[in-house]
Amino acid sequence: MAKIITNWGTLNMDNNLELARFNMIQQQIRPWDVLDERVLDAMATLARETFVPDAYRGLAYADIEVPISATTAMLAPRVVGRLLQALAVQPADRVLEIGTGTGYVTACLNRLGGHVVSIEIDPDLAAAARERLTASGFKGIDVRDGDGLAGSSAGGPFNVIAVTGSMPTDAALPRLQEQLTTGGRLFAVIGEIPAMAAILITRLSAQSFRRETLFETTVPVLEQVMEPEGFVF
């Protein structure tokens, strides 16, 4: 009898998670103008709870930034949806992600496109994400330890670059956008609390780039990102 009760509890939890995932799509992501069916399908079929720390498993589909360390957190699902929609990842795209975190956005990018190079500055997070993605059966993902803003990343140029944490200034953008192919797209969040904006940069030619402001938001800052100089009196 105890085994039956345990199985029923597991089944009930799985059903609750599936319902929570459905509600995430319908109540958080669609209302935030994410209408790309490929993006919605990727997020609807990917088990986000797999990428959430055990202590927050029950909040995997909540409209919050789930903490993953003392200094950083996962992007809220609606922001992930807008990021994926803006980047319009296509099959066989070469993707660079700055900030692997738990690997959730990495998995979404991989499901939509091709090979993903993901760089994480925290070696413990990188190792855990690498193990999690491998255990989940993902192929074509290369999680690397390092500072993705320190220089050009091997494997480029890239069709898509996703920066999953905020940067206070535009200082790192030229180095990132130079790694784009012609037609390549770069998503980043620029600014400081309370004034941050998500932007999309598209490379039009060797020397020409288009910059669009997508929406206002606040997201955790990238670790060790260059801070703006303060005023000197």
Stockholm file with secondary structure:
# STOCKHOLM 1.0

chainA/1-233         MAKIITNWGTLNMDNNLELARFNMIQQQIRPWDVLDERVLDAMATLARETFVPDAYRGLAYADIEVPISATTAMLAPRVVGRLLQALAVQPADRVLEIGTGTGYVTACLNRLGGHVVSIEIDPDLAAAARERLTASGFKGIDVRDGDGLAGSSAGGPFNVIAVTGSMPTDAALPRLQEQLTTGGRLFAVIGEIPAMAAILITRLSAQSFRRETLFETTVPVLEQVMEPEGFVF
#=GR chainA/1-233 SS CHHHHHHHHHHHHHHHHHHHHHHIIIIIIGGGTCCCHHHHHHHHHSCGGGGSCGGGGGGTTSSSCCBCSSSCBCCCHHHHHHHHHHHTCCTTCCEEEECCTTSHHHHHHHHHSSCEEEEESCHHHHHHHHHHHHHTTCCSEEEEESCTTSSCCTTCSEEEEEEEEEESSSTTHHHHHTTEEEEEEEEEEEEETTEEEEEEEEECSSSCEEEEEEEEECCCBCTTCCCCCCCCC
#=GC SS_cons         CHHHHHHHHHHHHHHHHHHHHHHIIIIIIGGGTCCCHHHHHHHHHSCGGGGSCGGGGGGTTSSSCCBCSSSCBCCCHHHHHHHHHHHTCCTTCCEEEECCTTSHHHHHHHHHSSCEEEEESCHHHHHHHHHHHHHTTCCSEEEEESCTTSSCCTTCSEEEEEEEEEESSSTTHHHHHTTEEEEEEEEEEEEETTEEEEEEEEECSSSCEEEEEEEEECCCBCTTCCCCCCCCC
//
